[in-house]
């Protein structure tokens, strides 16, 4: 009886892990239930068939921006130094009027 509970637990865990990796949880339940711990290990090792690309999400800002003359990255208008390349901008206070 204890072996049946272990196999059932392996099946459920395999299905749960597989669903998190965009795999068929019903199929992985049977793999985990039939193969036990080996099916659980296989569910842990298998990769996601459609991995999400890593993206960097930039916070949307409504503040005005300017382009750095050295690296052409967009930075805030009030910036005195480019955060990408370190270019120093002339201060608006020091510019001749």
N, C-alpha and C positions, 0 to 999 in steps of 0.2 A: 504494500500500500504506500509506503514512503517513497518508493521509486516512481510511482505514478505521480505523486505530488511534486517530486523534483522535476520530472519530465514536463509536467504541466507548467511549473514555474519557469523552466527554461524556455518553453514555447511562448509564454506570455512576455517574458523579458526580451526574447528575440524579436517578437512582433513589435514591441514598444520601441526598441532601438532602431529597427528597420524603418518604422514609420517616420522617425526623426531624420532619417537619411533618404527620404523620398523613395523608399522601396515598398513593395507589396507586403503589408503586415500579415495578411492571411497566409501567404506562401511561407513567410519567415516563421510564422507560428508553427506550421507543420515541420519545417526544418528543425526548429528548436525542440519541438516535442519528440521527433524521431531520433535526432542525433544527440539530444541532451546538451551537455556542457559544450560539446564540439560545435553544435549549431549556434549556441550563444556566443562562442568565440568567433565564429564566422560572421555573425551579425555585427560584432564589434569591429571586425577587420574590414568588412566590405565598405567601399566608398560610395559617396553620393553620385548617382549617374548624371545629374545636372547641377554641378556646384555653382553657387552664386558667386559672381566676380566680386572681388573686394573693391569697394568704391569709397572715395573720400567725399563725404557730404559737407559742403561748405555752408555756413550759416548765411542766410539771405540777409542782406543789409540794404537799407535805403539811404545810407550815407554816400556822398559823392566820392568817386574814386579817381585816381590818376594812374598813368602808366610809368613805370620805371624806365629811364632812358638806357640803362645798362642791360637789364634782363627782360624787359617788356612785360613784366608781371603787373597785374592790377593790384593797387594798394589804396588805402584810404587817403583822401585828399589832405588830411591833417598830419599825415605821417612825415617825420623828419628823416627817417632812415628806412630803407627798403628791407623788409624782413627776409627776403629771398637771397639778395646778393650783398646787402650792406651798403648800397649806394647812399650817400648823404645828400639830402636836398637842401637847397638854400632856404633859410628861414624867411617867411613873409615879412617878419619884423625888420630884417637886415637888408631887404631889397630897397634900392633907391626909388623914391616916389616921383 
